[in-house]
Amino acid sequence: MLVSLFRLLSFLPLPALHAIGVVVGWLVFLLSPSYRRRLRSNITLAGHGASLYRAVGEAGKGMFELPFIWCASPRRVLRTARIVNWELVQQALAAKSGVIFLTPHLGCFEIAAQVVARHTSLSVLYRPPRKAALKPLIEGARARANLHLAPANLAGVRILLKALKTGQAIGLLPDQVPQNGEGVWAGFFGKPAYTMTLSAKLQQMSGAPLLLTYAQRLSWGRGYAIHFVPFEGTLDGTPEQQAQAINAAMEALIARCPAQYIWSYNRYKTPPGVSRPGEAAA
């Protein structure tokens, strides 16, 4: 039923889906105290409180654009995207040392992978959804031509590393909270957040450059601008210092369009089996 609903909604034009999303986004914000509290707390902590009300509508757009991104024809989806700084990707691919795309939960991150996969093979780390009903929908939508899913386990990491060593591209969500043993604590907008170490490890093992990317949602359903930005930090030092450098790069990226970050995401949660900073010493 859910798949059928998504396919039905995918026939609507993107402006209509975004308009519906704004309304639903505000309904969720007004009716859910826990959602409202987390969104307000996270965006204020990050210093982007002025974008709060716009973020409410953008969050709704993010929900209702998914039927279009996942179920509409690839040609129709890609017509809504315009690319900024693609020459950075071409230069990285020409070096044949692989490319690591880091895409935070900013804008329509789902379309960014489709845009890259249109031009080159892309393997992305994938963790199945907790709700089994969503699995066929998400996997069918993401596993498109040139877009390959790597499970979030050791076998998946081997797939990503192999892709890099053959000069191909991979994609990671660096602000996704990893599981126990897969991350370290590093500051994110001034607050400790459990952060994955995989990005830095894969870069050091392969020598592949890091490229930041995000799909900025344009107003009035006019589509998306897919931006590619070079990573200007350094990955020297301890895993904590490397994670901090990547988090700092994500903060700078989010500052470009703060209303479009998913502030309701529980970025500061503590995974099972992980001690918060200071607890072990105590």
N, C-alpha and C positions, 0 to 999 in steps of 0.2 A: 504494500500500500504506500509506503514511504517513497519507494523508487518511482511509483506511478505518479505520486504527487509532485515529486521533483521534476519529472519529465514534462508534466503538464505545465508547471510554472516556467519551465525553460522556454516555452513558446512566447512568453510575454517579453516585450522590449525591456532593455536594461533600465531606461528611465522609470518605467512603471514599477519594476522590482525595487529600485532604490527608494521610490516614493513610499511604497508599502513598508519597506524596511525602516524608514524614519519613523513612521507611525508606530510600528511594533516595538522599535527600540525605545521609544518614550514610554509605551505602555509597560514594558518590562522594567524600566527604570523606576517608574512610579509605583508599581505593584509589588516589587521584590526588594524588601529592605536590605537583605544580605548582598544582593547584586549592586544595589545603589551604594551601599557602604563601601564595598571593595573598590568599585570604580572611582568613587570620589576620593577615597584614601590614597590609592595608587597614583592617580594623576596629580593630586596635590603634593604628595611626597616628591614627585619628580620635578616639581616646579612649573607644571603646565596647567595649573588650575584654571587659567583663563580660557582654556579650550574645553572645559568640562561639558558644556551644553552641546557643543558641536560634536564631541566624542559620543554622546548618547545617540545622536542620529546616525553617525558613522558606524557605530556598532550594529545598529539595525540593518544598515545597508550591507554590512559584511555578512549577515545571516541570509538575507534574501537574494544576494547575488550568486550564492552557491548553486542553486538549480541551473542558472544560466552557465556558470563556469564549468560545472561538472557534466551537464546533460545536453547542452546545446551542441551543435556540430562544431568541430574544431575550427573550421573556416569562419563561422559566424563569431565565435569567441575571439579569435585572433584579429578579426577586423576592428575590434574595439581597442586594440593596444597599439601605442606608438612607442618607439624605443629611443632612449636617450643614452648616448655614450657607448653605443655598441662596439665602437672601435677598440675599446678596452678589452672586450671579450675576444675580439678577433686577434689582437696582439697576444693575449694569453694562450689562445688555442694554437696559434702559429708556433709558439715555443715548444709545443708538444710535451710539456711537463705536467699536463692536467690543469684543471681549474677547480677551486673550492668556492662555491657560491654560498655566502652566508645571508640568509633571509630571515629577519625577525618577524614577529606577528604584527606587521605594519602594512596597512593598506590591504589590497587583495593579493596576498602572497601566493594564493593558489594559481593565479594566472601567470605569475612570473616564471614558474617551472615550465608551463606550457610554451611560453615564448622562447625560452632557451632551447627546449627540446625540438622546436621547429627548425632550429639551425644546426644542432649537434646532439649527440647522444648524452643523456643526463640520467644519472642514478641518484635517487634521493632516499635518505633514511626514513623508514616508515614504521610507526608503531600502531598496530590495529586498535580501533576504537573499543571502548569498554562495552558499548552496546552492540551486540551481535547483529542487530537489524541494520546497522549502518555499514557493516563491513563490506557487503557486496556493492553497495552504492559508492562508497569512497574508493575502494580498490579498482572498481571498473572505471571510475572517472579519472583516476590518477594514472593508471597504467595505460597510457596512450602511446602512439608511435614515438619511438626514440626516448620515451620516458619510462625508466625502470625503477621498480621498488626494491629496496634492500631492507630486510627485517632488522629491527633494532636489537640485535644480538651480535655475538661474535662472528657468526656466519655473514651477517650483513656488513660488518666492518671489513671483513676480508673482500667482499664484493666491491666496496667503495675504494679500498686500497688498490685492488687490481685495476679498477677503472682509471684511477689516477696514474698508475704506472704505465698504462697504455695510452696516455695522453688525453683521456676523456675527462668529462666534467662531472662533478657531484654536487649535491645540494644538501645543506643542513639548516635546521632552525636553531640558532645558537642560544636563543632565550627560552627554549623549552626545558623545563625542569627534568634533569636526568634521574635515573634510578640510583639506588645505593651503590657506591663504588665507582660510579661513572662520572663523578663531578667533584668540585671543590667549592668552598664558600668564597665568594668574591662580591665586592660592592656593586650594586646596580641602583643608580640614583641615590647613593648614599646609604643604602641598607643592604645587609648581607643577603645574598641570593645564591642558592645552590646552582652552580653553573657547570655545564658540560666541559670536559677536557678533550673531547674527541677532535674538535676542530684543530687545535694546536698540534695534537699528536699526529694527525694525518698530514698536516702541512710539513712537519719536521721529518716524517718518514718518507714523503714523496718529493718535497721541494716545490710542490705546486703553489702558485700564488693564490691569495685570498681576494675575492671580489665581493663587495657588499651589493645587495640588490633589493629593491622594493618596488611595488606597483602602486603608485599614487592614484587614488580614486579621484577622477575629475568630476566637477560639479555637474548637476542636472543630468546625470547618467550618460555623459559624453564619452565614457570609456576610461582608459587607464594610461598613465605614463610610466613605462618601465625604466627605472633608473639603475645605472651601474656605476658604482663608486669604488675607487681603489682603497684598499686597507692601508692606512698610513701608520699604524702602530708597529711595535716590535714584539716578537714572541720569544724573547730571551727570559732567562730566570726560571723561577719555580712554576709549577702548574697554577698556583694561585695568582702569580703575577701575569701569566699568560691569559688566564681567564679574565683578569681585571682589564687587560688591554683590549680584549674582544668586547667585554661589556661596555667599555668606554666608547668603542667604535659604534656599538648599537645605540648608545645614548645620543651620540651626535647624529646618527641617521634618523632616529625618532624625532629629534628636535626640528627636522625639516618639515614634518607635517604631524605634529603631536596629536591632533584630534583623531587621526586614523590608526593609532596604536590600540591594541586590544587591552585596555587597562583593567578590564574585569578578569583577565587571566590571573590565576593565583601564582604569580611569579615567585613569591616569597615563602611558599609552603616548604615544609620539611618532609622529605621522602621517608617512608618507613625504614627504620634501621640506621638513620643518619642522625648524628648529634649536631646540634646547633653550635656555633662558635662559643667557646667558653664552657660548654656543658661537660666536655670530657675532662678538662682540667679541674672543674669543680667536683 
